[in-house]
Each structure stands twice: as structure tokens, then as C-alpha cells.
Amino acid sequence: MATLRSIDRKLSRQRDQRRVLIKTLATQLVEHHRVTTSAPKAKALKPYVERLVSQAVKGGLARRRLVRAKLDTAQAANHLFDLIAPQMKRTSGFLTHQKSPARQGDLTPMTTLNFVDSIADELPKAAAAKAKATKPRSKASPATTTKAKPATTKAKS
């Protein structure tokens, strides 16, 4: 599974800060299908996300839970499993990085990381049919909910 121990780059950060950085960048990449960042961050991010995508392509509840733990939001994990993974036409090499112009302020080399296969922003037909078949949960009606009664205290005289 995608662990941060496999990342040799420290990125001038402490361990917990580095983990949060990679997790956040991975979430943004999954949600927006591309991310532009500095070259060292992109090199550290690529194997992390490659492992997550390969887990999503294999599918399954246990893998979904593992991927959910490695991303910031459940929405991103669901997006990866339901939208991105079914559209992958390969077994590995899901990401590519392209050099971007250097950042103006400090001339840091920048890189854009995106998916090799084009990703449509709509659900595949099978997933869309499944989403229509499931009924959304209904909220509890006001009659079934109970309100807490305010506590009454008796004053001693």
C-alpha cells in the first residue's frame, strides 16, 4: 500500500508535515485530475498516487477503505473508485508529469502532474445506473425525533 516511508525526499519538512502535504496533494490530484507543484513534490507524489490508483483499479471494499485512509476526504476516495478507476485503460503508469515554466518569485522548477488517460467528468454508464437504483436515505420525520426536555430544578426555601 502507499506509504510515506517509501518517499526518500524530506521536502524540508518534518515527518507529520510531509505526510499531510503528500496527502493533500494526492487528494487535489484525484479531485481535479491535475496538480501543478514544484518538481521535488511532484516526484514524491507520483509513486504515492500510482499505488492508490492501482488499488482502485483492482477494487473491493478493503482496498476502498485503505485508499480512504490515504486521502483527505471520503469524497475523493469515492471519486477515485467510481469515476477514475473504471476509465483507466492500463495496469500501471497512470500518471505523467510535464515541466511547467519556473515560478516567478524564486525560479523554482514547476511540474504539472496529471493522468495519462483522459478522464471524463461523468460517471460511467454502469455506475450511473447503479446510482439511480439506490434510494437516498430519508431524514427522520419530526414526529419520530424526540426533543430533550429542559431539566427542572426545585429551589429550596
N, C-alpha and C positions, 0 to 999 in steps of 0.2 A: 504494500500500500504506500501511498505517497507520504513520505516522512520528511521532515526538515533535516534529519540527520544526514541525508544524502547530499545536502547542499553544502558545498565547501566554502562558498562565499559568505563572508560575515556582513558585508554591506555596511560597514561602520556602525553597527547596531548591536545591542545586547540581544541575547537569545530570545526573550519574550517579545521584544520589539520586532525582531526579524521575523518571527513566526506570524505575528499579526500583519506585518507588511505583506508577506507572501500570501497569506490567507485572503487579505483584502484585494490584492491584485488579481488573484485567481477568481474571486467572486465577480469582480468587474469584467474580467475577460469572458467569463461564462455569460453574464447578463448582456453585455454589449457586443460580443463576438470579436472585439479587438481592443487593444490597450496600447498606448504609447508611453514608454517609460525609458529610463536610462538603460544602456546596454548591459551592465552587470546585473541589474534587477531582472531584465528580460531573460538573461542566461540562467539565472537562478529559478525563475518562474516556469520556464518551458518544461523541464522534466517533471515538475510537480503537477502541472495541469495535464501533461501527457498521460500520467498514471491515472489521474481522475477520469479522464475521458475513456481510457481503455477499460476501466471498471464499469463505467456507464454503458459502454457498448456491450459488455458481457451481460449486464442486467442482473436483476434479483433484488430481493428485499434487504439482505445482509449487505450487499455492495452499496445499495442506496443509502443505508444508514452510515456506512463507512465514509462515503463521499460527503454526506451531510455534515459529518464531524469535521471534515477538512475544508468546508466552505463556510462563509459567514452566515448565510441565510438558507432556510429550507426552500425558499422560492428559487434560489439559484441552483440548488441540487435538483429540484424538480424540473427546472428549465433544461438542465444538462441531460437528464434521463429521458424526458418526454419530447424534447424538441431537437436537441443537437445530436444525441447518440443515434437515433433512428436514421438520420440523414448522412451519417458517416459511411463512406464507400470504401474504407480501408481498415486495416487491422492495426496499424501503427503510423507514426509520423503525422499526427493530426494538426500540428501547429507549424507555422513558418514565421520567421522574423525577417523584417525588411529594415534596412537602415533608413533613418529619417534625418533631416537636417539637424545639426547640432543646436542645442538650446542656446538662445541669445545671451542670457545673463552670464553663464560661466563656461560656455562652449563644451558642455557635456555631450558626448555622443549619445544620440537617442535612437531607439528602435521601436518599431511597431510590430506587435505580436498579434497574429490573427490565425483563424482556421484555414487550412488548405482547401477543404471542400467548402463551397458556398452554402450558407445556412439560410433557409427561408424563415421568415418570421411568423409562419403559421404552423399549426400542428399538422403532422402527417394525417392522412385520411383515417387510419386505424385508431390513432389516439383521439382524433376529433369525434369519431363515432362512440368511442368508449366514454368520453367526457359527456356527451349528450345522454348516454344511457344511465349514468349515475345521477341520482337525485341529490340536490343540495340539502344539507341538514337544515331543518327548520328551527327557528328560535323558539324557546319555550313561551307559551302564551302567558299573558299576565295573570290569568286565573290559576295557573299551576304554580306560579312562583309565590313564595311566602316572604313577607317582609318581617324583619325583626321588630318586635315591639320594644318601645323605649322602656328602660328599667325604671321602676318606680321605687322611690325611697321614702320611708316614713321618717319625718322629723320627730325627734324625742322632745317632749316638752318638760 
